C-alpha cells in the first residue's frame, strides 16, 4: 500500500518514510505544496501525511484544493501548532486526523493504519476474505489460521487485494501500490508475484481479468492439502 509524505523538514521526512517502509508501506516523499498538490491528484495513495507549514503553497491550501477536486484519499495532518483551533480548522478543511509535533512514530503508524482502515470501510484491523485473514497492525496474513511466509512485495500485493475486497484492480494500480518509484523492474514482474502468491494460496484465489486487472476471491486454500 502506498503513502505520500509531504514534509519540508528533511530529517523528519526521512524518519517518517523509514518507519512507514519498515511497516510495509510503499512511500513517496515531497517537500513543497505545489508538487504535493500534483502528486496527490496524479498517483493512487492509500493515505497522505501532510505538514501544514510548507514553503510556497501551505498545507491547508493543498488540502482544500484536493478536496475541491474530489480527492477522497485519507489525510493525516502534521503541525507544530497544537491548539484546538488549528485542529478544528484542519478537520473542517477535510483532514481525517491531526497529529501535533513532536510525536512518537508508533502513534503516527497507528493513526495511518486507522485512517486507511476507515476509508476502506473496516472497523477492525483484521480483515478476512474466505480463509485469508489480514492483521494490518502486525502486517501479517494468515491462511486457515497459519501464518503465510511472504516477502515484502508479496505481502503488499495480497494486502492490497484483500483491503479492496473483491474489486478488480488494474495492473497499473497494483504496481503503483507494490513498488517504490523507479523500482518496477521487468514488465512481467507483477505477473511473477501473482504466480508466486497463487502457489501459496491456490490458483483460484486470484483471478485474472484480461485487459482489466486482478481480483481476489474467497477460494484461497493451502495447495499442499488440495492435490
Order of alpha helices (4+ residues) and beta strands (2+ residues): beta-alpha-beta-alpha-beta-alpha-beta-alpha-beta-alpha-beta-beta-beta-beta-alpha-alpha-alpha-beta-beta
